Amino acid sequence: MSLAGLATSAHAQNVSPAEVAVLPRIIDTLCVDLVADLNGCETAVLLASDTEPDTADLIIFADRRAADGPIILAATRSIAYNGPLFGQSPLLEQAQNGSLRLHAEQVGIGRAPWTETLTIAYRDGDFLIAGRTYTTYDRALGGGFTCDINLLTGDWVTSADRPNPETEETIYEADNSGRLPPEQPLLDDWTWTTPLPTPCAIELDAWWAAAPQ
């Protein structure tokens, strides 16, 4: 049976119009204990954006068993890239320290596939972007680049390498680290187009500049 046939099957008659509008937009869900003062686990939901193509929204709400109604704790629009192809869909996971991780990627097509992971934490009444890890590699010539930054402390680390595609000898290699002024970027203010921190952007440009012409 085709997808079109499935959509008009008898099962669809048991789904309300509200469910038809929302359920196909759900990309991923995760229940994780983010707010110590609330009972139960907070539910994070990734939804395909209803207004911005190729992006995903993140909604976090309190445990339904601990409240007398839905309590929305956060709603961030276009926080992640969400493309139409395989290898372009975001997902949620729990970090070892209990934080929420949002992983986005574009590894399906193009010369420079990339992945990005945001670490989301709850501090002093706000959801913050606590960390960011960005990676990419050169599908045509080889080599890769990684930038990892703890935004709450400002500590950052970058690494990059690039081989000669003909001899496989390493022609560029860099491992750098440093500290920026600490930030507390709010989850509500973040979008998937938020630029990389300056040290990461500089190192990424240097890595591309080292590519054989």
Stockholm file with secondary structure:
# STOCKHOLM 1.0

chainA/1-213         MSLAGLATSAHAQNVSPAEVAVLPRIIDTLCVDLVADLNGCETAVLLASDTEPDTADLIIFADRRAADGPIILAATRSIAYNGPLFGQSPLLEQAQNGSLRLHAEQVGIGRAPWTETLTIAYRDGDFLIAGRTYTTYDRALGGGFTCDINLLTGDWVTSADRPNPETEETIYEADNSGRLPPEQPLLDDWTWTTPLPTPCAIELDAWWAAAPQ
#=GR chainA/1-213 SS CCHHHHHTSGGGGGSCHHHHHHGGGEEEEEEECCCTTSSSCEEEEEEECSSSTTEEEEEEECCGGGSSSCCEEEEEEEEEECCSSTTCCCEEEECTTSCEEEEEEECSSSSSCEEEEEEEEEETTEEEEEEEEEEEECTTTCCEEEEEEETTTCEEEEEEEEECTTTCCEEEEEEEEEECCCCCCBGGGCCTTCCCCHHHHHHHHHHHHTSCC
#=GC SS_cons         CCHHHHHTSGGGGGSCHHHHHHGGGEEEEEEECCCTTSSSCEEEEEEECSSSTTEEEEEEECCGGGSSSCCEEEEEEEEEECCSSTTCCCEEEECTTSCEEEEEEECSSSSSCEEEEEEEEEETTEEEEEEEEEEEECTTTCCEEEEEEETTTCEEEEEEEEECTTTCCEEEEEEEEEECCCCCCBGGGCCTTCCCCHHHHHHHHHHHHTSCC
//
